[in-house]
Amino acid sequence: YQIIEELGKGGMGKVYKAIDKEIDARVALKLIKPEIATDKKTIERFRNELKTARDISHKNVCRMYDLNKEEESYYITMEYVSGEDLKSFIRRA
């Protein structure tokens, strides 16, 4: 993956806009915080949720792709959706 820019951060970690270089496609990549990534039960829960989420296909739901590990870091890849983030939208409303 090639990281393009940081999109935001939250309790789970940071989210980046990235390019999947294998298929030349934009994705959102969520890098999970190290303190969360070291909890095996949490990672197993992510795996189970991802299996369920992969089966969901709806225009109002972001598609989940994979949970991967690079060295000691876990990350989740998902559909990249362009537009304004919710926090900015609420501030503007």
Sequence and secondary structure as in RCSB ss.txt:
>XXXX:A:sequence
YQIIEELGKGGMGKVYKAIDKEIDARVALKLIKPEIATDKKTIERFRNELKTARDISHKNVCRMYDLNKEEESYY
ITMEYVSGEDLKSFIRRA
>XXXX:A:secstr
 EEEEEEEE SSEEEEEEEETTTTEEEEEEEE HHHHT HHHHHHHHHHHHHHTT   TTS  EEEEEEETTEEE
EEEE   S  HHHHHHH 
